[in-house]
């Protein structure tokens, strides 16, 4: 029910934030943070207000909110800070997957798909990166590869597809951010990336809380 109710909000709100991000930057930023505050706030609340609070999950959604805020800036420092926030959030998701999901039966298909994704993304991006940024992005790709592998393994072990779908959407939205920052800025990056990101948050809340 949560996914059905909030998916339209994620898609429409994400598209509006993307569309106005360059045309009316203040409105685009406020729309993005309004949506992020609602969704990440619900994720934090649902993670904590349970008989057994899911602390890693609450931290992950909190890190997503901070990442959203920091990535509003255009400077290198703010971008790296936002990247670090999302990296910590991804690490928290990985920790949650390890401690709370059924991963006892490894799936080679999940591992192959995750490693193939990482390989193709790194081949695509590495020529556009230099110095510390290259190392930071590589680390980010490694962590999200763990996320993809664990979430897909969970789905293949009968745990449901929402979690895996959310994580893969998260990864695709990250590709849109990378293309926007490192290759070519365009409305298409934002119009695909932001709605997918917010929809991924909705799916992860629905699947994990």
BELBEL-V539391 format. One record per residue. N is the residue number from 1. RES is the residue in three letters. OMEGA is omega in whole degrees, -180 to 180 (* if undefined). BURIAL is I if it has 24 or more other ideal C-beta (glycine too) atoms within 12 Angstrom, else O. Layout:
<<N	RES	OMEGA	BURIAL> <N	RES	OMEGA	BURIAL>>
This chain:
<<1	UNK	179	O> <2	UNK	-178	O> <3	UNK	-179	I> <4	UNK	-177	O> <5	UNK	-171	O> <6	UNK	178	I> <7	UNK	177	I> <8	UNK	178	O> <9	UNK	180	I> <10	UNK	-177	I> <11	UNK	-178	I> <12	UNK	179	O> <13	UNK	178	I> <14	UNK	179	I> <15	UNK	179	I> <16	UNK	178	I> <17	UNK	179	I> <18	UNK	-176	I> <19	UNK	-176	I> <20	UNK	-175	O> <21	UNK	178	I> <22	UNK	-177	O> <23	UNK	176	O> <24	UNK	-170	O> <25	UNK	-178	O> <26	UNK	179	O> <27	UNK	178	O> <28	UNK	-180	I> <29	UNK	180	I> <30	UNK	178	O> <31	UNK	180	I> <32	UNK	-176	I> <33	UNK	175	I> <34	UNK	-180	O> <35	UNK	180	I> <36	UNK	-179	I> <37	UNK	179	I> <38	UNK	-173	I> <39	UNK	180	I> <40	UNK	176	I> <41	UNK	176	I> <42	UNK	178	I> <43	UNK	179	I> <44	UNK	-178	I> <45	UNK	180	O> <46	UNK	180	I> <47	UNK	-175	I> <48	UNK	-175	O> <49	UNK	178	O> <50	UNK	177	O> <51	UNK	177	O> <52	UNK	-176	O> <53	UNK	-180	O> <54	UNK	-170	I> <55	UNK	179	O> <56	UNK	-179	I> <57	UNK	178	I> <58	UNK	178	I> <59	UNK	-179	I> <60	UNK	180	I> <61	UNK	176	I> <62	UNK	178	I> <63	UNK	177	I> <64	UNK	179	I> <65	UNK	179	I> <66	UNK	177	I> <67	UNK	177	I> <68	UNK	-179	I> <69	UNK	-176	I> <70	UNK	-179	I> <71	UNK	172	I> <72	UNK	-180	I> <73	UNK	-178	O> <74	UNK	-177	O> <75	UNK	179	O> <76	UNK	-179	O> <77	UNK	180	O> <78	UNK	178	O> <79	UNK	180	I> <80	UNK	177	I> <81	UNK	177	O> <82	UNK	177	I> <83	UNK	179	I> <84	UNK	179	I> <85	UNK	179	I> <86	UNK	177	I> <87	UNK	177	I> <88	UNK	178	I> <89	UNK	178	I> <90	UNK	177	I> <91	UNK	179	I> <92	UNK	175	I> <93	UNK	179	I> <94	UNK	179	I> <95	UNK	178	I> <96	UNK	179	I> <97	UNK	-177	I> <98	UNK	-173	O> <99	UNK	-172	O> <100	UNK	-178	I> <101	UNK	179	I> <102	UNK	-177	O> <103	UNK	-172	I> <104	UNK	-180	O> <105	UNK	-179	O> <106	UNK	179	O> <107	UNK	-178	I> <108	UNK	178	O> <109	UNK	178	O> <110	UNK	180	I> <111	UNK	-180	O> <112	UNK	-179	O> <113	UNK	-179	I> <114	UNK	-180	I> <115	UNK	177	O> <116	UNK	177	O> <117	UNK	-179	I> <118	UNK	-179	I> <119	UNK	-178	O> <120	UNK	179	O> <121	UNK	-179	I> <122	UNK	176	I> <123	UNK	-179	O> <124	UNK	-171	O> <125	UNK	-165	I> <126	UNK	-180	O> <127	UNK	-180	O> <128	UNK	-175	O> <129	UNK	178	I> <130	UNK	171	O> <131	UNK	-176	O> <132	UNK	-179	O> <133	UNK	178	O> <134	UNK	179	O> <135	UNK	-179	O> <136	UNK	-179	I> <137	UNK	178	I> <138	UNK	178	I> <139	UNK	179	I> <140	UNK	180	I> <141	UNK	179	I> <142	UNK	-178	I> <143	UNK	-179	I> <144	UNK	174	I> <145	UNK	175	I> <146	UNK	178	I> <147	UNK	-179	I> <148	UNK	-178	I> <149	UNK	-176	I> <150	UNK	-179	I> <151	UNK	180	I> <152	UNK	176	I> <153	UNK	178	I> <154	UNK	180	I> <155	UNK	-179	I> <156	UNK	177	I> <157	UNK	176	O> <158	UNK	-177	O> <159	UNK	-179	I> <160	UNK	-173	O> <161	UNK	-175	O> <162	UNK	-179	I> <163	UNK	-180	I> <164	UNK	179	I> <165	UNK	179	I> <166	UNK	-179	I> <167	UNK	178	I> <168	UNK	175	I> <169	UNK	177	I> <170	UNK	-178	I> <171	UNK	179	I> <172	UNK	177	I> <173	UNK	176	I> <174	UNK	176	I> <175	UNK	179	I> <176	UNK	177	I> <177	UNK	180	I> <178	UNK	179	I> <179	UNK	180	I> <180	UNK	-174	I> <181	UNK	-168	I> <182	UNK	-172	I> <183	UNK	-178	O> <184	UNK	177	O> <185	UNK	179	O> <186	UNK	177	O> <187	UNK	-178	O> <188	UNK	178	O> <189	UNK	-176	I> <190	UNK	-177	I> <191	UNK	175	I> <192	UNK	-172	I> <193	UNK	-176	I> <194	UNK	177	I> <195	UNK	179	I> <196	UNK	-180	I> <197	UNK	-178	I> <198	UNK	175	I> <199	UNK	177	I> <200	UNK	178	I> <201	UNK	178	I> <202	UNK	-179	I> <203	UNK	-180	I> <204	UNK	176	I> <205	UNK	-179	I> <206	UNK	-176	I> <207	UNK	-168	I> <208	UNK	-176	I> <209	UNK	*	I>>
